[in-house]
Amino acid sequence: MAIKKIGIVSRCDHTDALEMVSSIVDNFGSKVKVALSPNTALPLKLEGVEVIPVELMREHGVELLISVGGDGTVLRNIARMEDPLPILGINMGTVGFLVEVNPSEAISTIEKVLEGFKYSERSRLAIDLNGESIPAATNEVVLTTARPAKILTFRITIDDQKAEEMRADGVVIATPTGSTAYAMSAGGPLIDPAVNATLIVPLAPFKLSARPWVVPASSIIKVEMIVPEKEAALVVDGQYTHTIQKSDVVTLTMSGMPARFVEISASGFYERVQNKLR
């Protein structure tokens, strides 16, 4: 079924990205309704284009979100949507695991997608900090020391069973999508997004026996700081940071609202990984 309304978000500090947005509007503004996020619209000053916050686009009839930038642009805007729209990523960054379309192919790809598309769903991590929900993670949640060269002591429980009590620089808790990001750099395994699992990777642990864990995605994971006078940072998808102190409890579960990515390539997960990491 043909798409009637699209939304566009973009990096605003990148001239090439803003020029790409203008090109998309010029090419498709007469074919579909177009809405821009406020930050994207401000530097462009385009006439006749709706301006809608990303978190309200779905209720205003947007069926597809086009993200112009890198993985950070995608992650930042998914976090703003409680029920994420399908996303098509135009890669204006570097490696980009979540943005598959090269700038030279953007217009032709969008033209095909507007005729109808399929999307894959990727699990996200719902995050509870001391009983208060914060935006879900598409890639990972990182607990890390807030002060360089200071080690943290924390406890990890999985379904109310103590899994680890360790001293380390921190821990990465990632979805399969996030297994190709920070978790991979920290020594974690790559996980096919079709696998229903969550990955736990210690950061520079102070014992040789500490190793990554792969647990069922249905698990309830709790991380608790257990040493006083140590401050940590909770970082969600590299975009949002919260301060964590002793006795704070972070609870992670699988979100009921997955991220959705438009499928535009016939290549599978393993081929994409090889191409991106070559």
Disulfide bonds with the S-S distance in Angstrom:
none
